[in-house]
Amino acid sequence: MPTRNAPDVIVVGAGVIGAACAYYASQAGLTATVIDRGPVAGGTTGAGEGNLLVSDKEPGPELELALLSSRLWLELADRLPPQIEYESKGGLVVASDEDAMRALRAFAAGQEKAGVSAREVPPELLHDLEPHLAPGLAGGFHYLQDAQVMPALAAAHLLRAGGDRVRLRLGEEVTGLLTGATGEVRGVRTTAGEIHAPYVVNAAGTWGGELARLAGVDLPVLPRRGFVLVTEPLPRVVRHKVYAADYVADVASGSAALQTSAVVEGTPAGPVLIGASRERVGFDRTMSAEVLRRLAAGATALFPVLAAVRAVRTYAGFRPYLPDHLPAIGADPRVPGLLHACGHEGAGIGLAPVTGLIVAGCLTGDEPPLDIRPFRPERFASASASC
């Protein structure tokens, strides 16, 4: 039997997506219990760079999500403590030659029609934005809406901002879903017992497919591994998020093979973060010297000054990848009471607020802030339904 103090919703996953779902549910007057088998931000969130990007997204459903989410992050930056390290520093995408510049120009033109603020930067003005950039680049585009947060602290402070309406249960693994006579959700079973609620949100990130299977449905989430190099603390050598134009193609690619593209950004604390790599190797965390070599080479090609800087550590993470590169957000019609908020790949930090807002709206019956049909969880099973 349900307990008298049962929450309105159980959120499985204490990363930034789960934290945003719990936060927006609390703002809608609901109570939420957030469960995670590890610590807050112990999965993909803790291994992320904190990117809040519109620059890498082509016109379409994901860009619409990103534009709304960037406005929500601005609101959250005013509500949450400065420790989340929100920086509206903008992004700079650079082209190595004229062919890449023409492709960037066409890409940015389509984005501008969709509401993105992008300014072409001729080669002679690149150093006004980034004094330490390598010479000889063909130009670039400055994206004013790109920003950054410290992801683990953002998740923690979102959870804390939910106040008494949000409860945390860490170190508990969900082992099953509780269902009623007609298959509707009644709660979850964990390694510490049962928790009852009429709704369960799957915010389990890379493990979202496993949680979906516990509910008896298919959601083909796969891990896509990436490494980040972290330098020693420096003065502000890199002012923006700077990346090479081929990064956009790597984001959109479905290849399982190793891909690397230069992505470099400074942080308020001083270290420079260097990425990005992508490969599908399951949950293998084995350090790859080849990946690290490629990351270092790409970063120093963009910023030669980094060649004399020490890399003090590196870490790996897994992006939750879905085959069409769109997240699964909203109610699953196959299991009444089950909602999904996972599969954001490398965009989860940026898309967390809008995902939380959509999920809270599904819980309360509010109209979603945009068309969520492209993100319907059951789309891979050829069914069609929405919140």
N, C-alpha and C positions, 0 to 999 in steps of 0.2 A: 504494500500500500504506500502511496506517496506520503512523504512527511509534511507536517504542517508548515515547515520553513523551507519548502522546496523552492528553488529559483524559478523564474519565468523561462530562462533559457540556460543551457549548458554550452559553453564554447570550448571545443577541444583544440588546444594549441595556444601557448602563451607567447607567440611571436608578435610582431607588430600588426599583422592582420587580425589575429584573435583579440589583441588588445584593443584595436579600433572597433571591432564588432561589439565587444563588451562596453566600451566607452559610449558609443552611439546608442546602444540599447539602454544604458543607464540614463542618457539624456532624454530618451523617450519615456522614462518612467518605469522601465523594467529592471528586474534584478537578474544578475548573471553570475554563474559560477564558471570560472576558467580553470580548466584542468590541463596539466602537462606532465609528461613522465620525466621531464628534466626541469631546468630552471627557466625563468623568464628569458626570452630571446636566446634559448639554447640551441636553436637550429639554424635555419637559413638567415634569420634576422641578425643573429650575432656574428655571422660571417659576411655580412653585407657592407658595402661602402656608404650606404645612406643616400643613394642617388634619388632625386625627385626630378625626373626628366620628362620633357616633352620633345626634346630635340631628336631622339632616336626613333620616333614613332611616325609611321606614315598615316595619312588621313584615313579615318575609319573608326570603328568602335573603341579600340584601345586608346587612341588619341583623345577621343571624347572623354573617356574616363580620366585620362591624365590631366586634361585641362581643368576639369571640375575639381579633381583632387588637389591640383596645385593651389587653387583658391581656398580649399578647405585647410591645407597646410598653413597658409597665411593666417587663417583664423586661429588654428591651433597654436601657432607660434606666439600669439598674444595671450592665449589661455594657459599654456604650459610653461614651466620654469625655463630659464635660459640654458639650463644644463643639457637640453636636447640639442643644442648647438645648431639651431636652424640658421642657414645662411642662404640668402637669395642672391647668390654670387653670379649666376648665369653660366652658360656653357659656351665653349668655343670648339667648333668642329672645323678641322683644317684639311686642306687638300694638298697632296704632294705634287700634282701636275695638273695641266689644263683639262685633261679628260675627267679626272676626279672632280675638278672644280665645276665643270659643266653638269655633271651628275648631281653634285650638291645643290647647284642653282635650281635645277628642275625639281629636286626633292623639296627644297625650302619653299618654292613657289606654290606647290600643292599644299604644304602645311599652312602657309599664310592664309590661304583661302579658308582653311578650317579653324582659324583663330589663333595661330601661333605667331609670336613676335620674333622675327628673325631678321637680322641686319647683315648684309654682305660686307665683308671686310677685305679690301684689296691687300695684296701682299705687302705693300709698303706701310700699311697701318697695323699689321698684326702685332708688331712689337709695342705698340701703344697699349694693347690689352695684355700682352704677355712678353715682357722684356727679355726673357731667357729662352724664347722659342728658337729653334734652329733656323738658320737662314735658308733661303731658296724655296720656301713653300709657295704654292700658287695662289693662296688666299684662304678664306674660310667664311663661316657664318657664325655670328654671335647670337645666341639664344637667350633672351632676357628672362624667360620664365623658369629656366633650370635652377634648381636649388639643391641643398644638401642638409641632412640632419645626422646626428649620431644615433644610429638605429636602435641599439640596445636600450639606451636611455629614453629614447622616444617611446618605445614599447612600455617600459617601466612606468613612465609618467602618465601615459594614457590610462594604464590600469589604475594608478593611484588617483587620477582625476575622476574616476567613476565613483569614488567615495564608498559609502556603506552599501551601495547597490551592486558593487562588484566584489566577489570573493575569489581568492586564489587557492587552488589545491595543487601544489607542486609535488613532484616525485611520485605521482600516481599514473599508471598506465591504463588506458581504456582497453578493456578486453572484450567488450560486447555491448550491443545496444539492447535496451529493454523496449519491448513492443507490446501493444495491446492486442485484443482479439482480432482486429481487422488490419493489423500490421502497422498501426500508427506508433510513432515514437512515444515512449514513456520515460526515457532517461537513459543512463549508461551504467554499465558494470565496470568497476575498476579493480585494481589490485588491492584497494582498501575497502571495497564494499560497493553498494549501490547508491546512485544519486538519481532522484526523480525530477523530471521536468517535461513539459509538453513539447519542447523544441530542443534540438541539438544542432549546433553549427560546426561543420567540419572545417576547421582552420588549421589543419595539421600539416600544412605546407607540403614538403616533398613526400610525406607519408600520408597525404590525403587519399591516395588510391587505396591504401591499406584500410583506412577507416571506412571508406565507402564499401569495401568488401565485407566488413563486419556488419554493415547494414544490408548486405545482399544486393548491392548495385555496383555497376562498373563505372569507374572514372579513371581513365588511363594516364594518371600522373606518373611521370618518370623523372629521376634525378639527372640533372645536367651539372657536372662538376666544374667549379671555377676556382682559381687561385688568385690571391692578392699578395703583392709584395709591400712591405711597410718599411719606410726609411727611418733613419734617425731624425729627431726633431730639427727643423730648419726654420730660418726666417721665411717669410712668405715668398718662396721661389715661384710657386704656381698659384695664380690668383683665381682662376676659374676651373671648372671641370673641362679638361682639354682632351679631345680624342680625334683619332684619324678617321677619315670618311669611311673606311672599310668596316668600322665597328657596326654601322647601321646594317650592313649586309649580314654580318655575323649574328646579330640579334634576330634577324628574320629567318635565318637558315634553320632547317630541320636536320642538318647533318649530325650524325653521331660522332664524326671524326673530330680530332683536335683542331680548334680554330683559335687564333690569338690575334688581337688588334690592340694598338696602343691606346690606353686610357690613363690619364694622369691627373691627379687633383691634390691640392693642399688641404689641410685641416686646421681648425682654430688652435688645436693643441701643438701643431708643428710638424708632425710626420707627414710625408707625402705618400699617398696610396697609389699603387701601380697595378693595373689590370690590362686587359681582361682576357680570360681564357674560357673556352666552353668545350666540353666533351661529354659524351654519354658513356660512362664506365660503371654504371650501377652506383653503389654506395662505397666504392673504393676510395679511401682517403690517402693512399700512398703518395708521398711527395714525388713530384716529377721534376727532375733536374732540367729536362728539355723545356718544359713549360716555363720554369723560372728563367731560364736563359733567354727564351723568346720575349718574355715580359720585360726583362731588363734591357734587352736590345731595342725593343720598341720604344720604351720610355726615354732612353738616352738618344735615340734618333730624333725624337721630338724636342727634348730638353738636354742638350749636351752637358750642361752643368751638373746633371745628376750622375754622370760617370764617376765623379769623385766622391759621391755620397755613399755611406754604408747602408745596406739593407739590414735591418736589425731582426726582422722576423717575417714569416710568411704564414698564411693560413688558407685552408680550403673550405669551401661550402658547396651546397647542392641547391641549384635552382629548381623549383617544381615546374616541370615542363609538361605542357599539354600539346598534342599534335598540331593544333591550329594556332598555337601561340596566343590564345586568348584564355583568360582565367574562367573558372566556373564560379558563378556568383548567383545565389538565390535559392529558392525552394526546389527540392527534388520531388516531382510529382509521383515518383515510383515508391517513395516512402513518406507518407504524410508526417510532417513535423521535422523532417531532416532538411537542413539547408547546407549549402557548400560555400566556402570562401577560400578557395585555394587554386593553385595552378598559375600563379602570376609570373612564373619564371623569374627573370631578374628585375622585374618592375614592382615587386611587392611592397617595398618601402614607400615608393611614390604613390601607389594606388591604394594604400591602406585606408585612408580616410573615406574615400568614395565607396570602397567596398563595405566598410562598417556602416556607412549611411544607408546603403542599399539594403543590407541585411536587416538593419533596424526597421526600415520601412516595410520589408517583407513580414517581420514579426508583428508589426502594429497595424498592417493593412494600408499604410500610406502609399500614395502614388510614388513610384521611383523617380529620381531626378533626371533620368534619361532612359532611353530604350535599352532594356537589359536582355532582350531576346537573344542577341549574339552570345551571351554568356551563360545561357541556360545549361544546367549541369547534365541534362539527359540528351544533349545534342549528339553525343557519340553513339547513342543507342537508337538513333533514327526516330525517337519519339519527339513530340513538340508540345511544349507547355511552358508556362512562365508563372511567376508569382501571381 
